[in-house]
Amino acid sequence: LFTMNNELVEKESEKLAALALKESSGDLQGAVDAAYRRTLGRKPSPSERDYALTYIEKDPARMKELAWLLFNLDEFLYVR
């Protein structure tokens, strides 16, 4: 059974976080934008960006957790 806490999701969260940080040269706002673009195919809304930056708390290491959250959004999981 596939769950969102399995090893694959953890590894892909790490990869997404690293890629987003690399694409943005470490700029957290740019990393948030890159993570949204790669997972959802769009930029975050202003409120989504603010929430994400508050969640990260200026700690690039928390990008992995943000990536995991993005993978768990209904918008990522279900085709409309």
C-alpha positions in Angstrom: 0.0 0.0 0.0 1.3 3.4 -0.9 1.1 6.1 1.7 2.3 9.7 1.8 4.7 8.8 4.6 6.5 6.2 2.7 10.2 6.3 1.8 9.6 7.3 -1.8 7.7 10.4 -0.8 10.4 11.4 1.7 13.1 11.0 -0.9 11.2 13.0 -3.5 10.5 15.7 -1.0 14.2 16.0 -0.4 14.9 16.2 -4.1 12.2 18.8 -4.7 13.5 21.0 -1.9 17.1 20.7 -3.1 16.1 21.5 -6.7 13.9 24.5 -5.7 16.7 25.9 -3.5 19.2 25.4 -6.3 17.0 27.1 -8.9 16.5 30.1 -6.7 20.1 30.4 -5.6 19.0 29.9 -2.0 16.4 32.7 -2.1 13.5 31.2 0.0 10.7 33.2 -1.8 12.1 32.0 -5.1 12.4 28.5 -3.8 8.7 28.5 -2.7 7.7 29.7 -6.2 9.8 27.0 -7.8 8.4 24.3 -5.6 4.8 25.4 -6.4 5.6 25.6 -10.1 7.1 22.1 -10.2 4.4 20.4 -8.2 1.3 22.3 -9.2 2.3 23.9 -12.5 1.6 27.4 -11.2 2.9 30.1 -8.9 1.6 30.3 -5.3 -1.1 32.9 -4.6 0.2 35.8 -2.3 -1.5 34.2 0.7 0.0 30.7 -0.2 3.4 32.3 -0.5 3.1 34.1 2.8 1.9 30.9 4.5 4.8 28.9 3.1 7.4 31.5 4.1 5.9 31.7 7.6 6.0 27.9 7.8 9.7 27.8 6.6 10.7 30.4 9.2 13.8 31.5 7.2 15.2 27.9 7.5 16.1 26.4 4.1 16.1 22.9 5.8 12.3 23.3 6.2 11.8 23.3 2.4 11.7 19.5 2.6 8.6 19.7 4.8 7.0 22.2 2.5 7.6 19.9 -0.4 6.0 17.1 1.5 3.0 19.4 2.1 2.7 20.3 -1.5 2.7 16.6 -2.5 -0.2 16.1 -0.1 -2.4 18.9 -1.5 -5.6 17.7 -3.2 -4.5 19.8 -6.2 -1.4 17.6 -6.6 -3.1 14.3 -5.8 -6.2 14.5 -8.0 -6.7 15.4 -11.7 -9.7 17.8 -12.1 
